[in-house]
Amino acid sequence: MAGIVDIEGHPTWLEDRGGNGAPLLLLHGGLSNSDALLGTIGAGLAEHYRLIAFDRPGHGYTADTDADFHYSDMARESVSVLEKVAAGPAHLVGWSDGGIIALLVALARPDLVAKMVVIGTNYHVDGIQPVDMDPDSPVLQELGRAYAERSPDGPGHFEAVARKGMQLISTEPSLTTSQISRIQQPVLVAVGDDDIVTLPHTVSLYEALPNGQLAVIPGASHGLPLEQPGTLTSLMLPFLAAEGPPRTLMPVRRRAR
């Protein structure tokens, strides 16, 4: 099922691919869309899980609003999707902004979250390096092309959306490791070894999570789900399917658990 549903009073594009597996909500990155994940890592997950994805306002097939972008609003929209569509707790898989949203959902509504995979995710604005968002940059050109193909607002609105997106990542989020430590769900933290999220920041996210696991993917950037979807799903599937914490031969961090 794919189409427009009402989320927080706004017509929102949502896709529910059904299936008998546990629900898994894909949360796309900033200035991106659900197709970017459904068409990459989604291919490896669809056989095992009921995939659900939606385009946030100003992204993909969902029209923009006059409001600025804020992660708190995006998290609230995601909670509404989970309450309306998912039958019980769902796994959350978030890329970039989507990972930030997943963390916020877990803090606000832990009852709706089973396990999480956060990809190229910072919990504080200080955790990312400067991003080249010159209008002529290849990344912005590709994002603009994908936007023009989908947006009901038309290609000319992309400049306004990009401006709001850049404002968002330059001022938010502002979570602390103390807040992150309240997340009890198992979380796989995945990042490329050349990501815009700094490696020390990624490690601090992993270390703050009581039940975190860490994967640094060699030869990958912030575009990890697009660059190496097979590598990513090969790590995600056993993590999501595992029962209980990892059992290793020489535990150190997990020794007391």
C-alpha positions in Angstrom: 0.0 0.0 0.0 1.3 3.4 -0.9 -0.4 6.8 -0.9 -1.3 9.9 1.0 -2.4 9.6 4.7 -3.0 12.2 7.3 -0.1 12.6 9.7 -0.3 15.4 12.2 -2.9 17.2 10.1 -0.7 17.1 7.0 -1.2 15.0 3.8 1.8 12.7 4.0 3.2 10.1 1.5 3.5 6.7 3.2 4.4 3.3 1.9 3.6 0.1 3.7 4.9 -3.0 1.9 3.1 -5.4 4.1 4.4 -8.9 4.8 4.4 -11.2 7.8 7.6 -10.0 9.5 7.9 -7.5 12.3 7.3 -3.9 11.4 10.4 -1.9 10.4 10.2 1.9 9.9 12.7 3.4 7.5 13.6 7.0 8.3 15.2 8.8 5.3 17.9 11.4 5.5 17.6 15.2 5.2 16.7 16.5 1.8 16.2 12.9 0.7 13.2 10.7 0.4 11.9 7.2 1.3 12.8 5.8 -2.1 16.5 6.2 -1.4 16.2 3.6 1.4 13.5 1.4 0.0 15.4 1.0 -3.2 18.8 0.2 -1.5 18.9 -1.4 1.9 15.1 -2.0 1.6 15.8 -4.7 -1.0 17.7 -6.8 1.5 15.2 -6.2 4.4 11.9 -6.8 2.6 12.0 -10.6 2.7 12.3 -10.5 6.5 10.3 -7.4 7.7 7.2 -5.4 7.0 8.8 -2.3 5.6 7.1 1.0 6.3 8.4 4.4 5.1 7.1 7.9 4.8 8.3 11.2 3.3 8.5 14.0 5.8 7.0 17.4 5.0 9.2 19.1 2.3 10.7 15.7 1.2 9.9 13.3 -1.5 6.2 13.1 -2.4 5.1 15.1 0.7 4.4 18.8 0.2 6.3 21.4 2.3 4.7 23.6 5.0 5.5 27.2 6.0 7.2 25.9 9.2 10.9 25.6 9.7 12.4 22.1 10.1 12.9 20.9 13.6 13.8 17.4 14.7 11.2 17.5 17.5 8.5 17.9 14.9 9.9 15.1 12.8 10.0 12.8 15.8 6.4 13.6 16.6 5.4 12.8 13.0 7.2 9.5 13.2 5.4 8.6 16.5 2.1 9.3 14.7 3.1 7.0 11.9 4.0 4.2 14.3 0.8 4.6 16.2 -1.3 4.7 13.1 0.4 2.0 11.0 2.6 -0.3 13.0 0.9 -2.9 15.1 3.1 -2.8 18.2 6.8 -1.9 18.6 8.7 -1.5 15.4 12.4 -1.6 14.5 13.7 1.8 13.4 16.3 2.3 10.8 17.4 5.9 10.3 19.9 7.4 8.0 21.5 10.8 8.9 18.5 13.0 10.0 16.5 9.8 10.2 18.9 8.4 12.8 18.5 11.5 14.9 14.8 11.2 14.7 15.0 7.5 15.7 17.0 8.5 18.9 14.3 11.1 19.7 11.5 8.7 19.2 13.2 6.1 21.5 13.5 8.8 24.2 10.0 10.0 23.9 8.1 6.7 23.2 10.3 3.7 24.1 7.2 1.6 24.1 7.0 2.0 20.3 10.6 0.9 19.6 12.1 -2.6 19.4 15.6 -2.3 18.0 17.3 0.6 16.1 19.9 1.0 13.4 21.3 4.5 13.1 23.5 5.3 10.1 25.7 8.3 9.9 24.0 9.9 12.9 25.0 12.7 15.2 23.3 13.4 18.5 24.7 16.9 18.8 25.3 19.6 16.2 29.0 19.7 17.1 29.4 16.2 15.9 29.5 16.9 12.1 32.1 18.4 9.9 31.3 21.3 7.5 29.2 20.2 4.5 29.8 21.4 1.0 26.4 22.5 0.0 27.4 24.9 -2.9 24.5 24.9 -5.4 26.8 23.4 -8.0 28.0 20.6 -5.8 27.3 17.1 -7.1 25.4 16.1 -3.9 23.1 19.1 -4.0 22.6 18.7 -7.8 21.5 15.0 -7.2 19.3 15.9 -4.3 17.6 18.6 -6.4 17.0 16.3 -9.3 15.4 13.7 -7.0 13.3 16.4 -5.4 12.1 17.7 -8.8 11.0 14.2 -9.8 8.7 13.8 -6.7 7.8 17.1 -5.0 4.2 18.4 -5.4 5.6 21.8 -4.7 7.6 21.8 -8.0 11.4 22.0 -8.6 11.5 25.7 -7.9 10.7 25.1 -4.2 13.9 23.1 -3.6 15.9 26.2 -2.8 13.6 27.0 0.1 13.7 23.4 1.4 17.5 23.2 1.1 17.8 26.5 3.1 15.6 25.1 5.9 17.6 21.9 5.8 20.9 23.7 6.2 19.5 25.8 9.0 18.4 22.6 10.8 21.7 20.8 10.7 23.6 24.0 11.7 21.6 24.5 14.9 20.3 21.0 15.9 20.3 18.5 17.6 21.5 19.2 21.1 21.2 15.9 22.9 23.7 14.9 25.6 25.4 11.5 26.3 23.4 11.5 29.6 20.2 11.6 27.6 21.5 9.0 25.1 22.3 6.7 28.0 18.5 6.4 28.8 17.9 4.5 25.6 17.7 0.9 26.6 16.9 -0.7 23.2 19.7 -2.5 21.3 21.1 0.0 18.8 23.5 -0.7 15.9 25.5 2.5 15.2 26.8 2.3 11.6 29.1 4.9 9.9 31.4 5.2 7.0 35.1 5.7 7.7 34.9 8.9 5.7 31.6 10.2 7.1 30.7 13.9 7.8 29.9 12.7 11.3 33.3 12.6 13.1 34.5 9.3 14.3 35.1 10.5 17.9 31.5 11.7 18.0 30.2 8.4 16.6 32.2 6.5 19.2 30.8 8.7 22.0 27.3 7.8 20.7 28.1 4.1 20.8 29.7 4.3 24.2 26.8 6.2 25.7 24.3 3.6 24.6 23.8 0.8 27.3 23.1 -1.7 24.6 25.0 -0.4 21.6 27.0 -2.1 18.9 29.4 -0.3 16.5 30.2 -0.8 12.8 32.7 1.4 10.9 32.4 0.6 7.2 35.7 1.0 5.3 35.7 2.9 2.0 32.3 4.6 2.7 31.1 8.1 3.2 27.9 9.7 4.5 26.3 8.1 1.5 26.8 4.6 3.0 23.3 3.2 2.3 23.7 4.1 -1.3 27.3 3.1 -1.7 27.3 -0.2 0.1 23.7 -1.4 0.7 24.8 -5.1 0.7 27.4 -4.6 3.4 25.0 -2.6 5.5 22.2 -5.2 5.3 24.6 -8.0 6.0 25.3 -6.3 9.3 21.8 -5.3 10.1 20.0 -8.6 9.5 21.9 -10.7 12.2 21.7 -7.7 14.6 17.9 -7.4 14.2 17.3 -11.1 14.4 19.5 -11.8 17.5 18.0 -12.7 20.8 19.7 -11.2 23.8 23.0 -9.3 24.0 26.1 -10.4 22.0 28.1 -13.2 23.5 31.8 -12.9 22.7 34.9 -14.8 23.6 36.7 -12.0 25.3 34.1 -9.4 26.6 35.4 -6.1 28.0 32.8 -3.5 27.6 30.0 -6.0 28.1 31.8 -8.0 30.8 29.5 -6.9 33.6 26.3 -7.5 31.8 
